[in-house]
Amino acid sequence: MVNSLDEVMEKIMSIKQELDKVEFRVQSTKTHMETIEKCTEKVSKEVIEGFHIVSSKVNHLEEEMKRIEKALDNISKKLK
């Protein structure tokens, strides 16, 4: 009977050790996922900021092109 109890206790301890391992893995995965979420948010924010910067520069270049077109039109009118 004592041997049976010892075997049961060993199995219970073995199960507890496995549960501890699983808990550690779950915690590690959770930490990893949180890190990934933070990095994704940061990258997303940087992409949006970059898009706004590029959009602003494109708008500025469009204005410059219009200004140059007007200047060229004025020059061509003067040459005619």
N, C-alpha and C positions, 0 to 999 in steps of 0.2 A: 504494500500500500504506500509506504514511504517512497519507494522508487517511482511509483506512478505519479505521486505528487511532485516529486523532483522533476520528472519528465514534463509534466504539465507546466511547471514553473519555468523550465528551460524554454519551452515552446512560447510561453507568454513573453518571456524576456526577448526571445528572438523576434517575435512579432513587434514588440515595442521598439527594438533597434531598427527594424525595417521601417516602422512608422516614423521614427526620428529622421531616418535618411530621406524618406518621402517629404516630410515637413521641411527639411533643409532645402531640398530641391525646389519645392513649391515657393519657399521664401526667396531663393536665389532667382527663380524665374520671375517672380513678382518684382524684385529689385531691377532685374534686367529690363522688364517691360516698362517700368517707370522711367528708366534711363532712356530707353528708346523713344518714349512719348515726349520727354523733355527735348531730346535732340530733334525729333520731328517737328515739334512746335517751333524751335529755334530756326531750323532750316526753312520752314514754311514762312515765318516772319521775314527772314532774310530774302527769300525769293520774292515775296510781295513788295518789300522795300526796293529791291533791285528792279522789279518791273516798273514801279512808279518812277524811279530814277531814269530808266531807259525811256519810258513814255514821255517824261518831261524833256529829255534831250531830243527825242524825235520831234516833239512839238516845236522846240526851239529851232531845230534844223528846217522844219517846214516853213516857219516864219522867215528864216534867213533866205530860203529858196524863193519865197514870194518877193522878198525885198530885192534880191538879185534879179529876178525876172522883171520887176518894175524898172530897175536901173537899166537893164539891157534894152527894154522897150523904149525908154527915154533916149538912150544912146542911138538906137536904130532910127527913131523918129527924127533925131537931130541930123543924122547922116543922110536922110532922104531929101 
